[in-house]
Every structure is written in structure tokens, then in C-alpha cells.
Amino acid sequence: MHILITGAAGMIGRKLTARLVAEGGLNGRAIDRMTLTDIVAPEVPAAAPFPIATTASDLAAPAAAGLAINRRPEIIFHLAAIVSGEAEADFAKGYRVNFAGTRELLEAIRLAGDSYHPKFVFASSIAVFGAPFPEAISDEFFLTPLTSYGTQKAICELLLADYVRRGFLDGVGIRLPTIAVRPGKPNKAASGFFSGIIREPLAGREAVLPVSEDVRHWFASPRAAVGFLVHSAGLPREQLGARINVTMPGLSCTVGDEIAALTRVAGQNVAARIRREPDAVIEKIVAGWPQNFDARRAAALGFQAERSFDDIIRAHIEDELGGRIGA
Amino acid sequence: MHILITGAAGMIGRKLTARLVAEGGLNGRAIDRMTLTDIVAPEVPAAAPFPIATTASDLAAPAAAGLAINRRPEIIFHLAAIVSGEAEADFAKGYRVNFAGTRELLEAIRLAGDSYHPKFVFASSIAVFGAPFPEAISDEFFLTPLTSYGTQKAICELLLADYVRRGFLDGVGIRLPTIAVRPGKPNKAASGFFSGIIREPLAGREAVLPVSEDVRHWFASPRAAVGFLVHSAGLPREQLGARINVTMPGLSCTVGDEIAALTRVAGQNVAARIRREPDAVIEKIVAGWPQNFDARRAAALGFQAERSFDDIIRAHIEDELGGRIGA
């Protein structure tokens, strides 16, 4: 089986690649080739038991999408996207990367003309929803994105569903929760503190908390997100029906719950590294974000996420810190 | 005020043009110019009190959208689209006309670069919704189109909302009910019988009814649809808020209700011109269509539709038959 990952240089792309390389197969079938693509060529993981080709490509550019599927990958994980903040700052770039890149890839598949019929796993986002929200957002709540990023993801969900309905490919769109704990350096994303207040103290550094402890949001770990992608690739068409875009499971908890979990897992001294520094701008942005979902459809389809923030923190310590907490 | 109508050669476009020409103004402001465009040049209505330019253009073609807004119309009624059946038969053409044409027009406005900020009224459709449905589809029910046409309309709704949110223009998307009684000749549309069983008997001709009398659907007259467009153009931005796409009011009734109304308005002899000829294919298509909406948001925004099918029939007799029923 040949697997293509777009956006393979990103955090989730690298983790998905690592898992597939480690397991050597996907849903019971052996992998015999992988292609990794991103706007910069992804690194080739060491010691893969199959050939891996890496390319740098902009899927919205002429011919790029056709070239990406040149060797007819049977599974495509389409993760390539620019993030919310960048899509908001650069309107044209957001539509080019997040929308046109996806559309070009779908068109390349439709026009391949040799009975090519891959499985297409699309990484969507809870940003397709916009306030005001019900207490828990159901699987039938309407798409009212309040960002260009969310609009682009919602449009791609609709496109993918139509291509699937028309029989051009097999596909599923999964709406990822906010991923925590994100590894790496602090960034400027408004959501960065959700991860930062865990990651930084665990690494022995101070973290700033710009919102109050009663702010509630919807989370899953990077490990769970990779699990969603892998599980999606194995879902039979019949089980999904016409509604191929699914809100992934997650954990609804407050910043206070996060801090309590950190205290339980790593102790009071670690949690004491969080410094409260309220920021009205971030408070306001976050107030428009979803807080809770009723993701019963995903649960019925067999998707699984963490059930406590303690588990999310433990996954981070195991996957990123070699099991150890910084001094 | 300068008004542009795209799709102006279509049934609704012609009726909207006729109303604006007859009234000479829109929402209390005088019209001083109109531009009518369609894939074939629309007819210029006689005796207009202001200049009317007509052009044939394909908005998805290079430069066409920029040229269409060359004289900076303050109000744009964007009606141009191919119908559901054609969009389903020709995938590429549907996306070209119904999606790319709209996107080009939005991009032309965004890139005009001279503080151009028109009001954009987009004719959407209840085809953005797909079965299974609740008993009455609420204003917060999600978009799950089951046709390429419905997908294209849903994508354009999302795009328009993002362009409005970003401040590139002012806009509203209105989801039109099935329009009945459609004037003109019978056509091949699966929905044609809803109008045909009224229009043909009233004109003294036989009509075929391919479904059972308990089939329920959602209707408004052509006159009401024109009213929705006119009312939309006058809605203040604040009243709409972030959710600029609105399901229009309509009348939920069965084919049996239609026939009973025809009997009341035109008599038993006219209703006797309906011949039952069940068609399993049409029964199946229609079974996937929405039957009823809870359009309370549109009502709160001041949109008005007929409250009985008798009124829909009377509007047809007045507007199309000069008040008389055929022998």
C-alpha cells in the first residue's frame, strides 16, 4: 500500500509518519511506499522498512496536485494548511493554500481517468463552527465559521462530501479538537497558552496564563489526533453514510481543570510556574471559541480520545519528555 | 443608484427587473441606472425611466467579473446559476458557473481597490440541506447538501459570509423555497409537476402528477421570491449579524393541498385536468427533499411569503393570466 501525506512537515504530519513507519502497516495492510510532501520537503525518517519519497510542493501551483498523485497513492492524508492566524492575516494566501490546494488535489483525483479511487482523509477543524453556541455542539449544528480558516475548512468539507457522493473517491473529514499539549516552542497563536501552561512548567520554565481559569475549551492530545487519522483511513464507506464529515471526540475542560491535572501529575512546584497575566485581547478572542461538543457520532464510529487532562499530560510526558519531568 | 442583476434573463431575474422598472426605485431610493447580465444578453424592458445596459457574460471567464462591476453598481442581485439537474449532469460546468462565477465576482469586488463596498444579494436555495431531516428544519440545522448544486450554493454562502465578515462588501444570502407556480412551458425538472399541476389545468391543458398526494414540500410564489430579493437589499447590516444566510419563509403543503386549493380557486372542472401517473423514479428523488422549515428568523427580519396555496394560485392568475382562467 502506498500512502501520501500532505503537510507532512507539520507537527501532526511528523507524528503520523513516525507512527506509520514504526508500525509498518495501516489497518492490517502492509505499507510498501510513502510519499511525504509539504511546502518545504519533509525530513525522511530514519530506518523506515519501505521507500519514502519526499517533495516540496505547493498544491495550488500548476501541475503540483497531479504530480503529487503521480504514483497513485491508495491512502491520502491531506493535512496541508496554513494556520488560523496566518489565514486571517493574509486573505489570499489562506484561500490559496487551505482551499485551492485541496480543490486541486480533489480535481487531480477526479481527472486521473484510470479508475483511480483513493481513500482521502481530510484534517478539518472545530473552527468550522462559530458562536453563539448551544451548551454542547451536536453533530447536526450548522457551519457558521467566524474566521477565514474555518470558512476554508468548511468549504473543503462540502467539496469533499460532493466528490465522495459522486463516486470520484472515498473520503472522510475529521474535525480535530484543539491539540494539547503541543510540543515545541511557544508561538504567537491565541490558543498557545492552553499548551504552554503545561509544556513550559514541565520543562522547568515559566508560562504565562492570559485568561481566567474558568475558560473552557475542547482538547485532544497529538497522540489522539494521530489515532483519529489512522482510524479514519480504515472506516468503511457504508459506516459513514452521506455525512462524511465528523466532529472528533475530545475532552471539554477549563484552564482550572488543566492546572489541577498538572498539579496532580507533576506536583505543586511545577504548577507554581504558571504566572497569571490577564490579556483582554486574548480573553475576547477565546470567548468566541467552542467549549464543548456532543461528539456521539464519532464515538459510535469508534474514535477515541483522552477522558481526563491527566491522561493528556501523561501522553505528553511519555511522547515528548522521555517519561521525565524537568527540574 | 445603480443596480446590477446577474442571471437577469432567467424567470426570477426578469420579474425582478420588471418590478424595479415599474417602481423606479428600491427601498426608498431612486434607481438611476441598471445593468443586466446573463450568459445570453437579457432583453431590455420597454419604457424604463432610467438607462439599462445589457451584456452577455460568463462570470467565470477571464476579466468578466471585473467588467461586470466596471461602473460600480451599489446593489448586486446575483442570481446567475445553472439549475440542479444540469449541475448534476455536468459536474465541471456546475462548479464553473455556480461556484467559480460567484467567487470571481466576490474577488472582483474585494480587489476593486477604490473603497467599493456594494450590497450583494445572493440567491441561495433550500438545496443546501439534505435528508435525513427533522420535522421542521430550523435556522441552525447543518448544511448537508445531497446534490452538486446544493453543494455549490452552500460553498457560496460560506464564501459570502467570510467576505462580509472581512468587510469587503455587505451581503445577504437568501435560501429560496421551491418556486410555484412557475410560468412557461413544462420542463424536465423533477420538481416540475409541483407547478405543472396548477399551471397547465389553469391554461386549459392536462397535467401529469407523478407522485402521491401526500408528498409534502416547501413553496413560495415568483412574486414572493422577488419580494424576498427586494427586502434583502434593504436589510441593515446590524440586523443580520454574523449569520448572513437566511432560510426564506414559505408554505409547507402537500400535493393534495395544492389540488384542494386549485379546486377552491378554479373549480372541480379545472382540477379534473390532473392525470395521476405514478413515476417511481420521481417519487424517489422527491422523497429526499425537505418538506418543512421553521423559518422564524426570516419572519423576524420582515420577510413575507404566502400563507395558503390559494394565495399562490391567485398570484399566478393575476401575474401570468391577466386575472383569467383558461377554458
Boltz contact constraints between the chains, C-beta under 6 A:
constraints:
  - contact:
      token1: [A, 140]
      token2: [B, 142]
      max_distance: 6.0
  - contact:
      token1: [A, 142]
      token2: [B, 140]
      max_distance: 6.0
  - contact:
      token1: [A, 142]
      token2: [B, 142]
      max_distance: 6.0
  - contact:
      token1: [A, 143]
      token2: [B, 143]
      max_distance: 6.0
  - contact:
      token1: [A, 144]
      token2: [B, 243]
      max_distance: 6.0
  - contact:
      token1: [A, 148]
      token2: [B, 162]
      max_distance: 6.0
  - contact:
      token1: [A, 151]
      token2: [B, 158]
      max_distance: 6.0
  - contact:
      token1: [A, 151]
      token2: [B, 162]
      max_distance: 6.0
  - contact:
      token1: [A, 154]
      token2: [B, 158]
      max_distance: 6.0
  - contact:
      token1: [A, 155]
      token2: [B, 155]
      max_distance: 6.0
  - contact:
      token1: [A, 155]
      token2: [B, 158]
      max_distance: 6.0
  - contact:
      token1: [A, 158]
      token2: [B, 151]
      max_distance: 6.0
  - contact:
      token1: [A, 158]
      token2: [B, 154]
      max_distance: 6.0
  - contact:
      token1: [A, 158]
      token2: [B, 155]
      max_distance: 6.0
  - contact:
      token1: [A, 162]
      token2: [B, 148]
      max_distance: 6.0
  - contact:
      token1: [A, 162]
      token2: [B, 151]
      max_distance: 6.0
  - contact:
      token1: [A, 243]
      token2: [B, 144]
      max_distance: 6.0
